[in-house]
Amino acid sequence: MDTKLPDITSPADLKALPLEKLPELAEKIRQTLIETLSQTGGHLGPNLGVVELSIALHRVFNTPKDRFVFDVAHQGYVHKMLTGRWDRIHTIRQHDGLNGFLLRTESEHDCYGAGHAGTALSAALGMATGRDLAGGDENVVCVAGDAAFTCGPVFEALNNVAAHTKRLIVVLNDNEWSIDRNVGAIAKYFNAMATHPAFASLHQKAAKFVEFMLGEGARRFAEKVEGNAKNFLLPQSQTPSNRSSLFDEFGIRYYGPIDGHNINLLIETFEFLKTQDEPVILHIITEKGRGYTPALNDPGKFHGLGKYNSETGETPASDKPTYSQVFARSVTDFAKADKKIIAITGAMPGGTGLSVFKKEIPERYFDVGIAEEHAALFACGLATRGLKPFLTIYSTFMQRAFDMIVHDMAIQNLPVRLCMDRGGLSGDDGPTHHGLFDIAYLRGVPGIVHMQPRNEDEFVDMLWTMANYEAGPIAIRYPRGNGPGVTPKGKPVLLEIGKSEVIADGGDVALIALGDMFPIAEAAKKELEAKGLSVALINPRWIKPLDMPCIESFAKKVKVVCTLEDHVLRNGFGAGVIEQLNDAGIHTPVVRIGWPDQFIEHGSVPILRKKHGLSVENTVSKVLAQLQQV
């Protein structure tokens, strides 16, 4: 590596570099990412794959005037490094450091913040249309992975692009992966485009292709290649003139595929595309994890991970399974005995643990891609056939299927099992990934059952209860990472719906702690008892229906009720307790411990819990303060 490369403190520094130095810059960026993320964790594979693309974009365009909209934005680390944040890249995903996604509040170069797939094209179209209405001349570039094209909103945007603007550049970053390998017809379509001989020739001779496109002889050559490609991309029609590619049907001119790691080619291509007075899509082929052998060998693992050994790619081993692993092992075992059980996920067999189910029962495993709304409706259809779908999606992504949960599951009373991984804080990923709203968005849905376990053994009992529940939709939320380490019993038991677990009786304070907040309640109980108070401890288990006979009985005899939840307080578990006590005419004060009415920043769970009061100290303090007012 050329150690004499100047520091890049802004896009202007990048533009000043001689063209022949750009490959060395790409290598320097890769080494920085590999070494830095080994200490912080993060989305290594996606960012290694877009190094040359990011360099080319900033070489040709001028942010913040020109707008780059990255779908999901987990591949925005290189963009951050090239826009004045290189000296802070070591803080990525750390509290008070750089966010792991793009944030409008973090830099003027971040024109759009996102963390979910499929949103960028619609947002970019809105920006382009706004520019047109204002008579501006800035460029708008949307960068979306091929996985984004499994999302419904992308096709809704495609349907409107040509009608709303004449200038928009879409970059299709094709690496065959989202978090896991892409699935479905769209993935096969893009693969066919990339591997067909007509396109392969362009790929192999990409520099000549651009030269032709910019020269006098381009027209006849391009027409010939375009015709060959169109004939291949869609089934043959009776009338040759009707043959067309998918993107042409939407009124978007298609270019590519080209080598997404050839900086010179990318620069020349973008210089050409920004002169076009029509919407265009550039299809580039990239390698997820390029330049780092462990990431190339295991793209799923290195999509996003914690700390690792930069030399070997090895990650620290855990001495206990995660909730995701317990979930997958349990549901897979249940499914071996019950042929009606189906597993569904949205492009996350690894994150949800369902790779186990996929391997052992592939015929009843369905990965629908990043398409949560379809996944929910698909599960509904399965349920009408008497099957038992376990719909396994992160809490933050299940939000996207809310209408289907209400309109299709609940109204029709279909027994779909909603398994919401990452229920609660998602730490280093930040506000786009925290699962802090699922209690609120499910609590008002009539007929739904919702629960959360306090340990792994109770978790398996709840999953078994779900597998045997047929009265309607039933949901479970469980946290990211490890639980307390309680080994599940040999044979799970059915839990009584709406029946909580009283751990300890008491006459002064009742602590009602949901799920992974239970250890905080246990520690608070000890401190309060050390002050001479009699403290009850309740594991509620059920968010809906609440065990009101139990809660009311304690509320009538104690001086203060305290609820604890890993969820926002607004319309959360504690709010439900207050509502029920009010309706019962019980006026015992309720102290609530949970997340405030704001979007919670990124950072480690212990740091954020301490900062926002989800702690033993704050629980004890608030309970004692309330007791003084009684």
C-alpha positions in Angstrom: 0.0 0.0 0.0 1.2 3.5 -0.8 1.6 5.1 2.6 2.1 8.5 0.9 -1.5 8.7 -0.2 -2.8 12.0 1.2 -5.6 12.0 3.8 -9.1 12.2 2.3 -10.9 14.7 4.4 -13.5 15.6 1.8 -14.7 14.6 -1.8 -12.4 17.4 -3.1 -9.4 15.5 -1.8 -10.6 12.5 -3.7 -11.1 14.5 -6.9 -7.5 15.9 -6.7 -5.9 12.4 -6.6 -4.3 11.3 -9.9 -6.5 8.7 -11.6 -3.8 6.0 -11.3 -3.8 6.4 -7.5 -7.4 5.4 -7.1 -6.8 1.6 -7.0 -4.3 2.2 -4.2 -7.0 4.3 -2.4 -9.4 1.4 -2.8 -6.9 -0.9 -1.2 -6.3 1.5 1.7 -10.0 1.8 2.3 -10.4 -2.0 2.4 -7.6 -2.4 4.9 -9.0 0.3 7.1 -12.4 -1.3 7.1 -11.1 -4.8 7.8 -8.9 -3.6 10.7 -11.4 -1.2 12.1 -14.5 -3.4 12.0 -12.6 -6.2 13.7 -12.7 -4.0 16.8 -16.2 -2.5 16.4 -18.2 -5.0 14.4 -20.3 -3.9 11.6 -21.4 -4.5 8.0 -18.0 -5.6 6.6 -19.0 -7.6 3.5 -21.4 -5.1 1.9 -18.9 -2.2 2.3 -16.0 -4.2 0.9 -18.2 -4.7 -2.2 -18.8 -1.1 -2.9 -15.4 0.5 -2.5 -14.8 1.2 -6.2 -18.4 2.2 -6.7 -18.2 4.8 -3.8 -15.0 6.2 -5.2 -16.4 6.5 -8.7 -19.6 8.2 -7.4 -17.6 10.8 -5.5 -15.2 11.3 -8.3 -17.9 12.1 -10.8 -20.7 13.8 -8.8 -20.6 16.6 -6.2 -22.3 16.0 -2.9 -24.1 17.5 -1.0 -25.5 19.2 -4.1 -25.9 15.9 -5.9 -27.8 13.4 -3.9 -26.8 9.7 -3.2 -29.6 7.6 -1.8 -28.3 4.3 -0.5 -30.9 1.5 0.0 -30.7 0.3 3.6 -27.5 2.4 3.8 -25.6 -0.3 5.6 -23.1 -0.1 2.7 -22.5 3.6 3.4 -19.2 3.3 5.4 -17.0 4.1 2.4 -19.2 7.1 1.6 -18.7 8.3 5.2 -14.9 7.9 4.9 -14.9 9.9 1.7 -17.0 12.7 3.1 -15.0 13.9 6.0 -15.5 11.1 8.5 -12.5 8.9 7.8 -10.8 10.1 11.1 -13.9 8.9 13.0 -14.5 5.6 11.3 -13.1 3.8 14.3 -16.2 5.1 16.2 -18.6 3.4 13.9 -21.6 1.9 15.8 -20.1 3.0 19.1 -22.1 5.2 21.5 -21.6 8.9 20.5 -19.8 7.7 17.4 -20.7 7.3 13.8 -24.0 5.5 13.1 -23.8 2.2 11.2 -26.3 3.6 8.7 -26.7 7.0 7.1 -28.2 9.8 9.2 -29.4 13.2 7.8 -28.3 14.7 11.2 -24.8 13.2 10.9 -23.6 14.9 7.7 -24.8 17.2 5.0 -23.6 14.5 2.6 -26.2 12.1 3.9 -29.3 13.2 2.1 -31.5 10.3 3.3 -31.4 8.0 6.4 -32.7 4.5 6.2 -32.2 1.1 7.6 -34.8 -1.0 5.9 -34.6 -2.3 2.4 -36.7 -1.2 -0.6 -37.1 2.5 0.4 -34.4 4.2 -1.7 -35.9 4.3 -5.1 -39.1 5.9 -4.0 -37.2 8.5 -2.0 -34.8 9.2 -4.9 -37.7 9.6 -7.2 -39.2 12.1 -4.8 -36.0 14.1 -4.7 -35.7 14.0 -8.5 -39.3 15.2 -8.9 -38.7 17.9 -6.3 -35.6 19.1 -8.2 -37.6 19.2 -11.5 -40.4 21.2 -9.9 -37.8 23.7 -8.5 -36.0 23.9 -11.8 -32.7 22.5 -10.4 -29.9 20.7 -12.2 -28.5 18.4 -9.4 -28.1 14.7 -10.0 -29.9 12.1 -8.0 -28.4 8.7 -7.8 -30.1 5.7 -6.1 -27.8 2.8 -5.1 -29.8 -0.4 -4.5 -28.7 -4.0 -4.1 -30.3 -6.7 -6.2 -32.1 -7.9 -3.0 -33.9 -4.6 -2.8 -35.8 -5.6 -6.0 -37.6 -8.3 -4.0 -39.4 -5.5 -2.1 -42.8 -4.4 -3.3 -42.1 -0.7 -2.8 -39.3 -0.9 -5.4 -41.7 -2.0 -8.1 -44.3 0.6 -7.0 -41.5 3.2 -7.6 -40.5 1.7 -10.9 -44.1 2.0 -12.0 -43.9 5.8 -11.5 -40.3 6.7 -12.5 -40.8 7.5 -16.2 -44.1 9.4 -15.5 -42.5 11.7 -12.8 -39.0 12.6 -14.0 -36.7 12.6 -17.0 -33.4 12.5 -15.0 -32.6 9.8 -12.5 -29.7 7.3 -12.2 -30.3 4.0 -10.5 -27.4 1.7 -9.7 -28.3 -1.9 -9.4 -25.5 -3.4 -7.2 -25.7 -7.1 -8.0 -23.8 -9.4 -5.7 -26.4 -12.1 -5.4 -26.8 -11.5 -1.6 -28.9 -9.5 0.8 -28.1 -10.9 4.2 -28.3 -14.4 2.9 -28.2 -15.5 -0.8 -31.0 -14.0 -2.7 -34.0 -16.1 -3.7 -36.9 -16.0 -6.1 -37.6 -15.1 -9.7 -36.0 -11.6 -9.6 -32.7 -13.1 -8.3 -32.8 -15.6 -11.2 -33.7 -12.8 -13.6 -30.7 -10.7 -12.7 -28.4 -13.8 -12.7 -29.6 -14.6 -16.2 -28.9 -11.0 -17.3 -25.3 -11.2 -15.9 -24.5 -14.6 -17.4 -26.0 -14.5 -20.9 -23.3 -14.4 -23.6 -24.6 -11.2 -25.1 -24.1 -9.4 -21.7 -21.0 -11.4 -20.8 -19.3 -10.1 -23.9 -20.0 -6.6 -22.7 -18.7 -7.5 -19.2 -15.5 -8.8 -20.6 -14.9 -5.9 -22.9 -16.5 -3.2 -20.8 -14.0 -0.5 -21.6 -14.6 -1.0 -25.3 -18.3 -0.9 -24.7 -18.1 2.6 -23.1 -15.8 3.7 -25.8 -18.3 2.6 -28.4 -21.2 4.2 -26.5 -19.4 7.5 -26.6 -18.3 7.3 -30.2 -19.9 7.6 -33.7 -20.1 3.8 -34.1 -22.0 3.3 -30.9 -25.5 3.4 -32.3 -25.5 0.3 -34.5 -23.5 -1.7 -32.1 -25.7 -0.7 -29.1 -28.8 -1.5 -31.1 -27.6 -4.9 -32.0 -26.5 -5.8 -28.4 -29.7 -4.3 -27.0 -31.8 -6.4 -29.4 -30.0 -9.6 -28.5 -30.3 -8.9 -24.8 -34.0 -8.1 -25.0 -34.8 -11.3 -26.8 -33.2 -13.2 -24.0 -34.5 -11.3 -21.0 -38.2 -12.0 -21.4 -40.1 -14.8 -23.0 -40.4 -14.6 -26.8 -43.6 -12.9 -28.0 -45.4 -13.6 -31.2 -44.4 -10.1 -32.5 -40.7 -9.4 -32.5 -41.2 -5.7 -32.0 -42.9 -6.4 -28.7 -39.8 -8.0 -27.2 -38.5 -5.9 -24.4 -36.6 -6.0 -21.1 -38.1 -5.5 -17.7 -36.7 -2.1 -17.2 -37.6 -0.9 -20.7 -41.2 -1.8 -19.9 -41.0 0.7 -17.1 -39.5 3.4 -19.3 -36.0 3.2 -17.8 -33.0 2.7 -20.1 -30.9 -0.2 -19.0 -27.0 -0.3 -19.2 -24.8 -3.2 -18.2 -23.9 -5.4 -16.6 -20.4 -4.0 -16.1 -17.6 -4.7 -13.7 -18.4 -2.9 -10.4 -14.7 -3.1 -9.4 -13.3 -1.3 -12.4 -12.9 2.2 -11.2 -12.0 3.7 -14.6 -14.9 2.1 -16.2 -17.3 3.2 -13.5 -16.1 6.8 -13.8 -16.5 6.9 -17.6 -19.9 5.3 -17.3 -21.2 7.7 -14.7 -19.8 10.7 -16.8 -21.9 9.4 -19.7 -25.0 8.6 -17.7 -25.3 12.0 -16.0 -25.7 13.6 -19.5 -28.7 11.5 -20.3 -32.2 13.1 -20.4 -34.1 9.9 -19.4 -34.2 7.7 -16.4 -31.4 5.1 -16.5 -30.3 2.0 -14.6 -26.7 0.8 -14.4 -26.3 -2.9 -13.6 -23.0 -3.5 -11.9 -21.6 -6.9 -10.8 -19.7 -6.8 -7.5 -18.3 -9.3 -4.9 -19.7 -9.0 -1.4 -16.6 -9.1 0.8 -14.1 -8.4 -2.0 -10.5 -8.3 -0.8 -11.0 -10.3 2.4 -10.9 -14.1 2.0 -13.0 -14.9 5.2 -15.8 -12.6 4.0 -15.7 -14.1 0.5 -15.9 -17.6 1.9 -18.8 -16.8 4.2 -20.7 -13.8 2.9 -23.7 -14.4 5.2 -21.6 -14.3 8.4 -19.7 -11.1 7.3 -22.8 -9.3 6.2 -23.0 -7.9 9.7 -21.1 -9.2 12.7 -19.5 -8.3 16.0 -15.8 -8.2 16.7 -13.6 -10.7 14.9 -9.9 -11.7 14.4 -8.8 -9.6 11.4 -6.2 -12.3 10.4 -8.5 -15.3 10.5 -12.0 -13.9 10.5 -12.9 -16.0 13.6 -15.4 -14.6 16.0 -15.4 -15.2 19.8 -17.3 -18.4 20.7 -20.3 -18.2 23.1 -20.8 -20.6 26.0 -24.6 -20.5 25.6 -27.0 -20.4 22.7 -28.7 -17.2 21.6 -32.5 -16.9 21.7 -32.5 -17.2 17.9 -30.6 -20.5 18.1 -33.0 -21.8 20.8 -35.9 -20.8 18.7 -34.7 -22.5 15.6 -33.7 -25.7 17.3 -37.0 -25.9 19.1 -39.3 -25.2 16.1 -37.3 -27.6 14.0 -37.7 -30.3 16.5 -41.4 -29.6 16.8 -41.8 -29.7 13.0 -40.2 -33.2 12.8 -43.0 -34.5 14.9 -45.7 -32.2 13.5 -45.9 -32.2 9.7 -48.2 -29.1 9.7 -45.5 -26.8 11.0 -44.0 -24.4 8.4 -41.1 -22.0 8.8 -41.1 -18.7 6.9 -38.5 -16.0 6.9 -37.7 -12.8 4.9 -34.1 -13.2 3.7 -32.8 -14.0 7.2 -32.2 -17.7 7.7 -28.9 -16.9 9.5 -30.1 -14.1 11.7 -33.2 -15.9 12.8 -31.4 -19.2 13.2 -33.7 -20.9 10.7 -30.7 -22.2 8.7 -31.2 -25.3 10.9 -34.8 -25.7 9.7 -33.7 -25.1 6.1 -31.1 -27.8 6.4 -33.1 -30.4 8.1 -36.6 -29.9 6.7 -36.1 -28.0 3.4 -39.5 -28.9 2.0 -41.3 -26.9 4.7 -38.9 -24.0 4.8 -39.7 -20.8 2.8 -37.5 -17.8 2.4 -39.5 -15.2 0.5 -36.8 -12.5 0.3 -37.1 -9.0 1.7 -40.9 -9.1 1.4 -42.5 -8.9 4.8 -46.0 -8.0 3.5 -46.0 -10.9 1.2 -44.6 -13.2 3.9 -47.5 -12.3 6.2 -50.1 -12.9 3.5 -48.4 -16.1 2.4 -48.6 -17.3 6.0 -52.3 -16.4 6.1 -52.9 -18.6 3.0 -51.1 -21.5 4.6 -53.1 -21.1 7.7 -56.4 -21.4 5.8 -55.2 -24.9 4.7 -54.8 -26.1 8.3 -51.0 -25.6 8.4 -49.1 -24.0 11.2 -46.9 -21.2 9.8 -44.2 -19.7 12.1 -43.5 -16.3 10.5 -40.1 -15.3 11.8 -39.1 -11.7 11.2 -37.2 -9.1 13.3 -39.6 -6.9 15.3 -38.4 -3.8 13.5 -39.2 -5.4 10.1 -42.5 -6.9 11.2 -43.8 -3.3 11.3 -44.0 -3.4 7.6 -46.6 -6.1 7.7 -48.9 -4.4 10.2 -51.8 -4.0 7.8 -51.7 -7.7 7.0 -51.7 -8.6 10.7 -54.8 -6.5 11.2 -56.7 -7.0 7.9 -55.8 -10.5 7.0 -54.8 -12.4 10.2 -56.8 -10.8 13.0 -60.1 -10.1 11.2 -60.1 -13.6 9.8 -58.8 -15.1 13.1 -56.1 -17.1 11.3 -53.6 -18.9 13.5 -50.4 -17.5 12.2 -47.5 -17.6 14.7 -45.6 -14.3 14.7 -42.1 -14.8 16.0 -40.4 -11.4 16.5 -36.7 -11.7 16.9 -34.8 -8.6 18.3 -37.8 -7.6 20.3 -36.3 -4.8 22.4 -33.1 -2.8 22.0 -30.9 -3.8 19.1 -27.9 -2.0 20.5 -25.2 -1.0 18.0 -27.6 -1.0 15.0 -29.5 2.1 16.3 -33.0 3.5 15.9 -33.8 1.8 12.6 -33.3 -1.6 14.1 -34.5 -1.3 17.7 -37.6 -3.5 18.2 -39.2 -1.0 20.6 -42.7 -0.7 19.1 -44.2 -4.1 18.6 -46.2 -4.1 21.9 -47.7 -0.8 20.9 -48.6 -1.8 17.4 -50.0 -5.2 18.4 -51.7 -4.3 21.7 -54.7 -2.7 20.0 -55.4 -5.6 17.6 -58.5 -7.5 18.8 -58.0 -11.2 19.5 -54.3 -11.4 19.2 -52.2 -13.1 21.9 -48.8 -11.7 22.7 -46.1 -12.9 25.1 -42.4 -12.6 26.1 -40.3 -15.1 28.0 -37.9 -14.4 30.9 -35.5 -17.2 30.1 -34.8 -19.9 27.6 -36.8 -22.6 29.3 -39.9 -20.5 29.4 -39.2 -19.5 25.8 -39.4 -23.1 24.6 -42.7 -23.6 26.6 -44.1 -20.6 24.9 -43.1 -21.8 21.4 -44.7 -25.2 22.2 -47.8 -23.3 23.3 -47.8 -21.4 20.0 -47.5 -24.7 18.1 -50.6 -26.0 19.7 -52.7 -22.8 19.6 -55.4 -22.7 17.0 -57.7 -19.9 18.2 -56.2 -17.1 16.2 -53.0 -15.1 15.6 -50.4 -15.5 18.4 -47.1 -13.5 18.8 -43.9 -13.8 20.7 -41.1 -11.2 21.2 -37.7 -12.2 22.3 -34.4 -10.3 22.5 -31.3 -10.3 20.5 -28.4 -12.4 21.7 -28.1 -14.6 24.8 -30.5 -15.2 27.6 -29.7 -15.9 31.2 -28.5 -19.4 30.3 -31.4 -21.5 31.7 -31.3 -24.9 29.9 -34.8 -25.9 28.6 -36.3 -28.9 30.2 -36.5 -32.2 28.3 -40.1 -31.9 27.4 -41.9 -28.5 27.0 -45.2 -27.8 28.7 -48.3 -25.9 27.6 -48.7 -22.6 29.3 -52.1 -21.3 30.3 -53.0 -18.3 28.1 -53.1 -15.1 30.2 -51.7 -16.7 33.4 -48.7 -15.0 34.9 -46.1 -16.4 37.3 -45.8 -15.1 40.9 -42.2 -15.5 42.0 -42.5 -13.8 45.4 -45.3 -12.2 47.4 -45.0 -8.8 49.1 -47.1 -6.1 50.7 -45.4 -2.8 49.9 -44.3 -2.9 46.3 -45.2 -5.2 43.3 -42.5 -5.4 40.6 -43.9 -6.7 37.3 -41.0 -7.3 35.0 -41.5 -8.4 31.4 -39.0 -10.7 29.7 -35.4 -9.7 29.7 -36.1 -6.9 32.3 -36.6 -9.6 34.9 -33.0 -9.6 36.2 -33.2 -5.9 36.8 -36.4 -6.4 38.8 -34.7 -9.2 40.8 -31.8 -6.9 41.7 -34.1 -4.0 42.5 -36.1 -6.3 44.8 -33.0 -7.1 46.9 -32.2 -3.4 47.3 -35.7 -2.5 48.3 -35.9 -5.3 50.7 -32.6 -4.1 52.2 -34.4 -0.9 53.0 -37.1 -2.9 54.9 -39.7 -3.1 52.2 -41.9 -6.1 51.4 -41.6 -6.7 47.6 -43.6 -8.9 45.3 -42.0 -10.1 42.1 -44.2 -11.1 39.1 -43.3 -12.6 35.8 -46.3 -11.5 33.7 -45.5 -13.6 30.6 -48.5 -12.3 28.7 -48.7 -8.9 27.2 -52.1 -9.6 25.8 -54.2 -10.8 27.5 -53.0 -9.5 30.8 -53.4 -11.5 33.9 -55.7 -9.0 35.5 -56.9 -11.1 38.4 -53.3 -11.4 39.5 -52.3 -7.8 38.8 -55.4 -6.4 40.4 -55.0 -8.5 43.6 -51.5 -7.1 44.1 -52.5 -3.6 43.2 -55.1 -3.7 45.9 -52.7 -4.6 48.7 -49.4 -2.8 47.8 -48.6 0.9 47.9 -46.8 1.0 44.5 -46.9 -1.1 41.4 -43.8 -0.9 39.2 -43.7 -2.3 35.6 -40.5 -2.9 33.7 -40.3 -3.5 29.9 -37.7 -3.3 27.1 -40.1 -1.2 25.0 -41.2 2.4 24.6 -43.4 3.4 27.5 -46.0 5.0 25.2 -48.7 2.4 24.6 -46.4 -0.2 26.0 -46.9 -3.0 28.6 -47.0 -0.6 31.5 -49.6 1.5 29.8 -51.8 -1.5 29.4 -51.5 -2.2 33.2 -52.5 1.4 33.9 -55.5 1.2 31.6 -56.8 -2.0 33.2 -56.3 -0.8 36.7 -58.1 2.4 35.9 -61.0 0.5 34.3 -61.2 -1.6 37.5 -61.3 1.5 39.7 -58.0 0.7 41.3 -55.9 3.9 41.9 -52.6 2.4 43.2 -49.8 4.5 41.6 -47.9 2.8 38.8 -44.2 3.5 38.2 -43.1 2.5 34.7 -39.5 1.6 33.6 -39.0 1.6 29.9 -37.7 3.6 26.9 -38.7 7.3 26.7 -40.8 8.8 23.9 -38.0 9.3 21.5 -35.9 7.4 19.0 -33.1 5.7 20.9 -29.6 6.2 19.5 -27.1 3.4 18.8 -24.7 2.1 21.4 -24.1 -0.9 23.7 -27.2 -2.1 25.6 -25.6 -1.5 29.1 -24.7 2.1 28.1 -28.1 2.9 26.7 -30.0 1.3 29.5 -28.0 3.3 32.1 -28.4 6.5 30.2 -32.2 6.2 29.7 -33.0 4.8 33.1 -33.6 1.1 32.5 -31.5 0.3 35.5 -31.7 -1.1 39.0 -30.7 2.3 40.4 -33.4 4.2 38.6 -36.0 1.5 39.4 -35.3 1.7 43.1 -35.1 5.5 43.0 -38.5 6.0 41.3 -40.2 3.4 43.5 -38.9 5.1 46.7 -39.9 8.5 45.4 -43.4 7.3 44.7 -43.6 5.7 48.1 -42.8 9.1 49.7 -45.9 10.5 48.0 -48.3 7.8 49.1 
